[in-house]
């Protein structure tokens, strides 16, 4: 398999997966990495932090600081209105894509 | 015995003790992240988050023991944090290697490292640079000595050849 092609695909999809994770409630960066760690989308801080801050600039996400019992306060992320809308659009689009991918190779019926 | 350097990391109240090698590796990581994020409007915030995350992992490793962190330990932490992507593809294309600049180099110096710096800058062996320096001084009545004195005050200092060349390549590297 051409790993590079799939890598590019995954890179583009990561943002929507994060929207999906954040939609489940308030999460902080380590939760996201934990959630993704067992998947093909396993991600490190070096990639995640710049992405989160881009998504926040695009007003998809919002965060607030919260004290933690151990160590410094953490940023907890939640979906902003734009993010919620975009996630819904993405899910609908993804649905239509999988249908298309399933159908596109089948022989035409007479 | 290496020098121990105490550093503080964003968000962490207590400082961490690193040996010289470990400190250099951490600084190289952060410098590289900073240059990768050069065009990111949230650069400083992302760097603070990264620092905090490195601090979390250090605190977790040390479990409140007061001891010095070595190179291997910091490398494994930096490996887990992962290199910063940034918009490296464009940044690397726009800025290949930085032009070389003249520095004084501490490691292997005889006097003030000016000849070491000239050698690194020109890729000529330092013995040659020193020989030429001495010969020209003898024949010109010491003009190179004056130049040496000027450079001694004017040039920035780096610690070693490794560091000098690393600073030239900090924009390129694996994308």
Interface residues (C-beta under 8 A of the other chain):
Chain A: X29 X43 X44 X45 X46 X47 X49 X50 X53 X54 X56 X57 X71 X72 X73 X75
Chain B: X11 X12 X13 X33 X37 X40 X41 X42 X45 X46 X49 X50 X52 X53 X55 X56 X59 X80 X81 X82 X83 X84 X85 X86
